[in-house]
Amino acid sequence: MLHRRVATLILSALLGAISASATIVGLNQIVTPDIQPTGVLAVSAQAQHPAIGNSREIQFELGLTPRFEVGAFQGFKPGEGLFSAEFNLLQEGPHLLTAGAINLSTRGGGAQPVVEYGYYADADHFVVGAIRANHLNSPLLGYKRQLNDTWSLSTDFQSGAGNAATVGFTYNFTPAFSINPALYRTNSGPHHLLGYVVLTWNFTLWK
């Protein structure tokens, strides 16, 4: 099928371009400790206020094993590639512990190490962790409430002057296609409310 061929071409380009990789689909702002399912490629189109980051991006995330995922961002304004990887250290009931390195930039920025613990109950997901960025350690907090198969609500926070607290929701048009708009409130004053939206498609490349 056409979408399978397109996904295969995207995968080939992704794996040929990177040696370290990325973590993409998280909450509104932070990465999360869950791993993309093995063989499933998420392709996302993202638009956001320039104060948040690259205003237009295409994102890729692929689960290579049950514990390891890779991905990449390609920003267009400005042009920049970001690569990350995430490895799950613990999967025991609702408990997850994951470490990774994210945001390795083609514009010269080094990878940012991150570690997170998640408690994933059936409907409620809690995340706490820390990231090392710009020579500072920043705490991460996140929460997601799954209302039903179609709707979920999410909020997260990353400390630091250049970061924000967010609130948003995800609507699943189908099990493979979703939209996630969110509102960011900047940490540093004067505080601003900034918009963000991402569309995500999931393609099963292998099982």
PAZAPA-4460 file (N, C-alpha, C; in steps of 0.05 Angstrom, whole numbers, plus 32768, in hexadecimal, padded with zeros to 4 digits):
% residues 207
    n_x    n_y    n_z   ca_x   ca_y   ca_z    c_x    c_y    c_z   seq   type   mol
   8011   7FE8   8000   8000   8000   8000   8011   8019   8000     1      M     A
   8006   802F   7FF6   8016   8048   7FF3   8021   8051   800E     2      L     A
   8010   8052   8023   801A   805D   803C   8030   804C   8048     3      H     A
   8030   8031   8042   8045   8020   804B   8060   8026   803D     4      R     A
   805E   802C   8022   8076   8032   8013   8081   804D   801C     5      R     A
   8070   8061   8021   8079   807B   802B   8086   8078   8046     6      V     A
   807A   8068   8058   8086   8064   8072   80A1   8056   8070     7      A     A
   80A3   8043   805E   80BD   8035   805B   80D2   8048   8051     8      T     A
   80CC   805A   803F   80DF   806E   8035   80E8   8081   804B     9      L     A
   80D4   8089   805C   80DB   809B   8072   80ED   808D   8085    10      I     A
   80E7   8073   808B   80F8   8064   809E   8114   8061   8093    11      L     A
   8117   805C   8079   8132   8059   806E   8142   8072   8070    12      S     A
   8135   8089   806A   8143   80A2   806C   814B   80A8   8089    13      A     A
   8138   80A2   809C   813E   80A7   80B8   8156   8097   80C2    14      L     A
   8156   807D   80BD   816B   806C   80C7   8185   8071   80B8    15      L     A
   8184   807A   80A0   819D   8080   8092   81A9   809A   809B    16      G     A
   819A   80AC   80A7   81A3   80C6   80AE   81AE   80C9   80CA    17      A     A
   81A7   80B5   80DC   81AD   80BA   80F8   81BC   80A2   8104    18      I     A
   81CD   80A8   8117   81DA   8093   8127   81CF   8095   8144    19      S     A
   81CA   80AD   814E   81BB   80B1   8166   81A0   80BC   815E    20      A     A
   818B   80B8   816F   8170   80BE   8166   815F   80CB   817B    21      S     A
   8144   80CA   8178   8133   80DC   8187   811B   80D0   8194    22      A     A
   8110   80E0   81A6   80F7   80DA   81B4   80E3   80F0   81AD    23      T     A
   80CC   80E9   81A2   80BC   80FF   8197   80A0   8101   81A5    24      I     A
   8090   80EC   81A2   8075   80EE   81AC   8075   80EA   81CA    25      V     A
   8070   8100   81D9   806F   8100   81F6   8055   810B   8200    26      G     A
   8057   811D   8213   8040   812C   821B   803E   8145   8209    27      L     A
   803A   815D   8215   8039   8175   8205   8055   8180   8200    28      N     A
   8066   817E   8215   8081   818A   8214   8097   8176   821A    29      Q     A
   8093   8164   822C   80A9   8152   8235   80A7   8137   8227    30      I     A
   80BE   8129   8225   80BE   810E   821C   80B2   80FD   8233    31      V     A
   80AB   80E4   822D   809F   80D2   8240   80AE   80B8   8241    32      T     A
   80AB   80A8   8257   80BB   8090   825A   80B0   8078   824B    33      P     A
   8098   807A   823F   808E   8064   822F   809C   8063   8214    34      D     A
   809E   804B   8208   80AD   8047   81EF   8099   8042   81D9    35      I     A
   809E   804E   81C1   808E   8049   81AA   808D   802B   81A4    36      Q     A
   8075   8020   819E   8074   8003   8198   8087   7FFA   8183    37      P     A
   8092   7FE2   8185   80A5   7FD7   8172   809A   7FD6   8156    38      T     A
   80A8   7FE1   8143   80A0   7FE1   8127   808C   7FF6   8120    39      G     A
   8085   8007   8132   8071   801D   812C   8080   8037   8129    40      V     A
   807C   8044   8112   8088   805E   810C   8073   8073   810F    41      L     A
   8078   8086   8121   8066   809E   8124   8072   80B5   8113    42      A     A
   8061   80C0   8102   8069   80D7   80F2   8057   80EE   80FA    43      V     A
   8063   8105   8103   8054   811B   810D   805B   8135   80FF    44      S     A
   8047   8146   80FC   804A   8161   80F1   8043   8174   8108    45      A     A
   8055   8186   810F   8052   8197   8126   8055   81B4   811F    46      Q     A
   8043   81C5   812A   8045   81E2   8127   8043   81EE   8143    47      A     A
   8053   8203   8149   8052   820F   8163   805C   822B   8162    48      Q     A
   8057   823B   8177   8061   8256   8178   8080   8255   8178    49      H     A
   808D   8268   8169   80AA   8267   8167   80B8   826A   8182    50      P     A
   80AB   8275   8196   80B8   8277   81B1   80BA   825C   81BE    51      A     A
   80AA   8248   81B6   80AD   822D   81C0   80C4   821E   81B4    52      I     A
   80C8   8222   819A   80DD   8214   818B   80D9   8217   816E    53      G     A
   80E3   8205   815E   80E1   8206   8141   80C3   8207   813A    54      N     A
   80BB   821B   812B   809E   821F   8127   8090   820A   8116    55      S     A
   80A0   81FD   8105   8094   81E7   80F4   80A8   81D0   80F4    56      R     A
   809E   81B8   80FB   80AF   81A0   80FC   80A0   8188   80F2    57      E     A
   80B0   8175   80E7   80A7   815A   80E2   80B7   8148   80F5    58      I     A
   80A9   8135   8101   80B5   8124   8115   80B1   8106   810E    59      Q     A
   80C5   80F6   8116   80C4   80D9   8111   80CB   80CB   812B    60      F     A
   80BD   80B6   8132   80C3   80A6   8149   80BE   8089   8143    61      E     A
   80D2   8077   8149   80D0   805B   8142   80D8   804A   8159    62      L     A
   80C8   8036   8160   80CF   8022   8173   80DF   800C   8166    63      G     A
   80F8   8009   816E   8109   7FF4   8162   8107   7FD9   8171    64      L     A
   8104   7FDB   818C   8100   7FC3   819D   80EB   7FCB   81B2    65      T     A
   80E2   7FB8   81C2   80CF   7FC0   81D7   80DA   7FD4   81EB    66      P     A
   80F5   7FD7   81EC   8101   7FE9   8200   8110   8001   81F3    67      R     A
   8111   8003   81D9   8123   8017   81CD   8115   8024   81B5    68      F     A
   8115   803F   81B5   810A   804E   819F   811D   8064   8195    69      E     A
   811A   806B   817C   8129   8080   8171   8117   8093   8162    70      V     A
   8121   80AB   815C   8111   80BE   814D   8120   80D6   8144    71      G     A
   8113   80E8   8136   8120   8100   812C   810C   8116   8128    72      A     A
   8114   812F   812B   8105   8146   8124   8113   8154   810C    73      F     A
   8103   815E   80FA   810E   816F   80E6   80FF   8189   80E6    74      Q     A
   810C   819F   80F0   8100   81B9   80F0   8105   81C8   80D6    75      G     A
   80F2   81D9   80CF   80F3   81E8   80B6   80F7   8206   80BA    76      F     A
   80F1   8210   80D1   80F3   822D   80D5   80FC   8232   80F2    77      K     A
   8117   8232   80F7   812D   822E   80E5   8132   8211   80DE    78      P     A
   8143   820C   80C9   814A   81F0   80C2   815B   81E4   80D7    79      G     A
   8152   81CE   80E3   8162   81C1   80F8   8158   81A4   80FB    80      E     A
   816B   8192   80FE   8164   8176   8105   816B   8170   8122    81      G     A
   815A   8161   812F   815E   8159   814B   815A   813B   814D    82      L     A
   816D   812D   815B   816C   8110   815C   816D   8107   817A    83      F     A
   815F   80F1   8180   815E   80E8   819B   815A   80CA   819D    84      S     A
   815F   80BF   81B4   815A   80A2   81B9   8151   809E   81D6    85      A     A
   8142   8089   81DA   8137   8084   81F5   8137   8066   81FA    86      E     A
   8141   805D   8211   8143   8041   8218   8135   803C   8233    87      F     A
   8123   8029   8233   8114   8022   824B   8123   800F   825D    88      N     A
   8129   8018   8275   8139   8008   8288   8128   7FF6   8299    89      L     A
   810E   7FFD   829D   80FC   7FEE   82AE   80E0   7FEE   82A3    90      L     A
   80D4   7FD7   82A0   80B8   7FD3   829A   80AD   7FBF   82AD    91      Q     A
   80A0   7FC8   82C2   8095   7FB5   82D6   807A   7FBF   82DF    92      E     A
   8065   7FB3   82D5   804A   7FBC   82DB   8046   7FD9   82D1    93      G     A
   803C   7FEA   82E3   8038   8006   82DA   8051   8017   82DB    94      P     A
   8068   800B   82E4   8080   801A   82E8   8092   801A   82CF    95      H     A
   809C   8031   82C7   80AF   8034   82B1   80C6   8046   82BA    96      L     A
   80DE   803E   82B2   80F6   804F   82B6   8105   8050   829C    97      L     A
   810A   8068   8292   8116   806B   8277   812B   8080   8278    98      T     A
   8141   807B   8269   8156   808F   8265   815A   8094   8248    99      A     A
   8164   80AC   8241   8168   80B2   8225   8179   80CA   8221   100      G     A
   817D   80D0   8208   818C   80E9   8200   817C   80F5   81E9   101      A     A
   8174   810E   81EC   8163   811B   81D9   816F   8135   81CF   102      I     A
   8163   813F   81B9   816A   815A   81AE   8187   815D   81A5   103      N     A
   8193   8148   819A   81AD   814B   818D   81A8   815A   8173   104      L     A
   81B4   8173   8171   81AC   8185   815C   81C1   8186   8145   105      S     A
   81B7   8189   812D   81C8   818D   8116   81D4   81AA   8116   106      T     A
   81CA   81BB   8127   81D4   81D6   8129   81E9   81D9   813F   107      R     A
   81F1   81C1   814A   8208   81C2   815D   8201   81BC   817A   108      G     A
   81E8   81BA   8181   81E1   81B5   819C   81E6   8198   81A4   109      G     A
   81F1   8193   81BB   81F6   8178   81C4   81DD   816A   81CE   110      G     A
   81DE   814F   81CF   81C7   8140   81D9   81C2   8146   81F7   111      A     A
   81A9   8145   81FF   81A1   814B   821B   8199   8131   8228   112      Q     A
   81A7   8128   823D   819F   8110   824B   8186   8114   825B   113      P     A
   8175   80FF   825C   815C   8101   826A   8156   80E6   8277   114      V     A
   814B   80E6   828F   8142   80CE   829D   8127   80D4   82A8   115      V     A
   8114   80BF   82A6   80F9   80C4   82AF   80EE   80AA   82BB   116      E     A
   80DD   80AE   82D0   80CD   8098   82DB   80B0   809E   82D4   117      Y     A
   80A2   8088   82CC   8085   808B   82C7   8075   8076   82D6   118      G     A
   805E   807F   82E0   804B   806D   82EC   8032   806D   82D9   119      Y     A
   802F   8057   82CA   801A   8056   82B5   8004   8043   82BE   120      Y     A
   7FF0   804E   82CB   7FD7   803F   82D1   7FC6   803F   82B8   121      A     A
   7FAF   8032   82BA   7F9E   802E   82A2   7F96   8049   8296   122      D     A
   7F8D   805C   82A6   7F83   8075   829C   7F96   808D   82A3   123      A     A
   7FA6   808A   82B7   7FB7   80A0   82C1   7FD4   809A   82BD   124      D     A
   7FE3   80AD   82B1   7FFF   80AA   82AD   800D   80C1   82BB   125      H     A
   8020   80BA   82CC   8030   80CE   82DB   804D   80CC   82D3   126      F     A
   805B   80E2   82CE   8076   80E3   82C6   8086   80F6   82D7   127      V     A
   809E   80EE   82E0   80B0   8100   82EE   80CC   80FA   82E5   128      V     A
   80DD   810E   82E1   80F8   8109   82D8   8108   8122   82D7   129      G     A
   811F   8121   82C9   8131   8138   82C7   813F   8137   82AD   130      A     A
   8147   814E   82A3   8156   8151   828A   816D   8164   828F   131      I     A
   8184   815E   8282   819B   8170   8284   819D   817F   8269   132      R     A
   8199   8199   826B   8199   81AA   8253   81A5   81C5   825A   133      A     A
   81B6   81CF   8248   81C4   81E9   824C   81D2   81EA   8267   134      N     A
   81DF   81D4   826E   81EF   81D3   8286   81DE   81D5   82A0   135      H     A
   81C4   81D0   829D   81B2   81D1   82B4   81A2   81B7   82B6   136      L     A
   819B   81AF   82CE   8189   8198   82D2   816D   81A2   82D7   137      N     A
   815A   8199   82C6   813F   81A3   82C8   812C   818D   82CF   138      S     A
   811C   818F   82E4   8107   817B   82EA   80F2   817B   82D5   139      P     A
   80E6   8163   82D1   80D0   815F   82BE   80B8   8153   82CD   140      L     A
   80A0   815C   82C8   8088   8151   82D3   8073   814E   82BE   141      L     A
   8063   8139   82BE   804E   8136   82AB   8038   8124   82B5   142      G     A
   8020   8129   82A9   8008   8119   82B0   7FF6   8117   8298   143      Y     A
   7FEB   80FF   8294   7FD8   80FB   827E   7FC1   80EB   8289   144      K     A
   7FA9   80F3   8281   7F90   80E5   8289   7F82   80DC   826F   145      R     A
   7F80   80C1   826D   7F72   80B5   8255   7F54   80B4   825C   146      Q     A
   7F44   80C4   824E   7F28   80C5   8254   7F19   80AE   8247   147      L     A
   7F21   80A7   822F   7F16   8090   8220   7F28   808B   8208   148      N     A
   7F1F   807A   81F5   7F31   8074   81DF   7F36   808B   81CC   149      D     A
   7F26   80A0   81CF   7F28   80B7   81BD   7F36   80CF   81C9   150      T     A
   7F31   80D5   81E2   7F3A   80EE   81EF   7F4D   80E8   8206   151      W     A
   7F61   80F9   8209   7F72   80FA   8221   7F7A   8117   8226   152      S     A
   7F7F   811D   8240   7F88   8137   8249   7FA4   8134   8254   153      L     A
   7FB5   8149   8250   7FD0   8147   8259   7FDA   8162   8263   154      S     A
   7FED   8161   8276   7FFB   8179   827F   8017   8172   8286   155      T     A
   802A   8184   8282   8046   817E   828A   8054   8198   8290   156      D     A
   806C   8195   829C   807C   81AC   82A5   8099   81A5   82A3   157      F     A
   80A9   81B8   8298   80C6   81B7   8299   80D0   81D1   82A5   158      Q     A
   80E1   81CF   82B9   80EB   81E7   82C6   8100   81F5   82B4   159      S     A
   8105   820E   82BA   8118   821D   82AA   810B   8235   829C   160      G     A
   811B   824A   8298   8110   8262   828C   8106   825F   8270   161      A     A
   8112   824D   8261   8109   8249   8245   80F4   8234   8241   162      G     A
   80E8   822A   8258   80D5   8215   8256   80B9   821E   8260   163      N     A
   80A7   820B   8264   808B   8213   8269   807C   81FE   8279   164      A     A
   8065   8206   8282   8050   81F3   828B   803B   81F2   8275   165      A     A
   8030   81DA   8270   801D   81D7   825A   8004   81C8   8262   166      T     A
   7FEF   81CC   8252   7FD7   81BC   8254   7FCD   81B8   8238   167      V     A
   7FC4   819F   8232   7FBA   8199   8217   7FA9   8180   8218   168      G     A
   7FA1   8178   8200   7F92   815F   81FD   7F9A   8151   81E3   169      F     A
   7F93   8137   81E2   7F97   8128   81C9   7F7C   811C   81C1   170      T     A
   7F76   811F   81A7   7F5E   8113   819B   7F67   8100   8186   171      Y     A
   7F5E   80E7   8188   7F64   80D2   8175   7F4E   80D0   8160   172      N     A
   7F54   80D8   8147   7F40   80D5   8132   7F3C   80B7   812C   173      F     A
   7F53   80A9   812C   7F53   808C   8129   7F69   8082   813C   174      T     A
   7F6C   8067   8140   7F81   805D   8151   7F9D   8065   8147   175      P     A
   7FA0   806C   812D   7FBA   8073   8121   7FBE   8090   811C   176      A     A
   7FAA   80A1   8120   7FAC   80BD   8118   7FA0   80CF   812E   177      F     A
   7FB0   80E2   8138   7FA8   80F2   814F   7FB1   810F   814B   178      S     A
   7FA4   8121   815B   7FAC   813D   815D   7FB0   8144   817A   179      I     A
   7FC5   8154   8180   7FCB   815D   819B   7FD1   817B   819C   180      N     A
   7FBD   818B   81A1   7FC2   81A8   81A6   7FC8   81AD   81C3   181      P     A
   7FD7   81C2   81C9   7FDE   81C8   81E5   7FE3   81E6   81E7   182      A     A
   7FE2   81EF   8200   7FE8   820B   8207   7FFF   820B   821A   183      L     A
   8014   821B   8214   802B   821E   8225   802A   8238   8234   184      Y     A
   8031   8237   824E   8034   824F   825E   8052   8251   8266   185      R     A
   8060   8265   825C   807C   8267   8260   8083   826A   827E   186      T     A
   8099   825F   8287   80A2   8260   82A3   80AB   827C   82AA   187      N     A
   80BA   8289   8299   80C6   82A3   829F   80B3   82BA   8298   188      S     A
   80B3   82CF   82A9   80A3   82E6   82A4   80AF   82FA   8290   189      G     A
   809E   8309   8282   8081   8308   8284   8077   82EE   8277   190      P     A
   8064   82E1   8284   805A   82C7   827B   804A   82CA   8262   191      H     A
   804D   82B7   824F   803E   82B8   8236   8030   829D   8233   192      H     A
   8019   829E   8225   800B   8285   821D   8011   8281   81FF   193      L     A
   801B   8269   81F9   8024   8263   81DE   8017   8249   81D4   194      L     A
   8011   8248   81BA   8002   8232   81AF   8014   821D   81A2   195      G     A
   800A   8204   81A0   8018   81ED   8195   8004   81D9   818B   196      Y     A
   8009   81CC   8175   7FF8   81B7   816B   8009   81A3   815C   197      V     A
   8003   8189   815F   8011   8174   8150   7FFD   815F   8147   198      V     A
   8000   8157   812D   7FF1   8141   8121   8003   8129   811F   199      L     A
   7FFA   8111   8127   800B   80F9   8127   7FFD   80E2   8119   200      T     A
   800C   80D6   8107   8004   80BD   80F9   8016   80A7   8102   201      W     A
   800B   808F   8107   801B   8077   810E   8018   8062   80F8   202      N     A
   8030   8058   80EF   8031   8044   80DA   803E   802B   80E5   203      F     A
   8032   8014   80E3   803F   7FFB   80EB   8050   7FF1   80D4   204      T     A
   806B   7FF1   80D9   807E   7FE8   80C5   8083   7FCB   80C7   205      L     A
   8084   7FC0   80DF   8086   7FA3   80E4   807B   7F9C   80FF   206      W     A
   8076   7F82   8103   806C   7F79   811D   807E   7F63   8128   207      K     A
***
